[in-house]
């Protein structure tokens, strides 16, 4: 009698199916953080195009608001009618007024635009805004609220937004002032470094 050594085709297929299932379950955990940062970057690129087009069509000034509060990292879009200048001194005063929250203050110039963002969009868990820097700021903002303005003429406030996972992965979104295009740099960069 002959002894049969080796595996049958069915046994090999069962082992390969089990290995495939294990890889399918484990692989997303290794890629997830990189995938999240890519998804956020893509959504910012799409949103910036929509904001720029809407500003031009409605002859309004829009701003992308970024909340870098450690508890509630989120972003949304606000709108003001007509062209609105961005003065660095007024910008700092507006930030102070918003932190004071006066009860009898007149209604704010900018209101949330629900046609672009229905509500605040939160960052996925594990991601946060590292810093936001615009051409009109003295130094990058790392906490509180930051604004990127989109004007009716089609121009965008030159800016850089860093998105990080807090460990070793940081991407920078750079907004081009003339085209409104948001470009991705797969490392931490400041606005001054990019403009050189």
Buried (B, 14 or more C-beta within 10 A) or exposed (E): EEEEEEEEEEEEEEEEEEEEEEEEEEEEEEEEBEEBBBEBBEEBBEBBBBBBEBBBEBEBBBBBBBBBEEEEBBBBBBBBEEEBEBEEEEBEEBBEEEEEEEEEEEEEEBEBBEEBBEEEBEBBEBBBBBBBBBBBBEEBBEEEBBBBBBBBEBBBBBBBBBBBBEEEBBBBBBBBBEEBBBBBBEEBBBBEEBEE
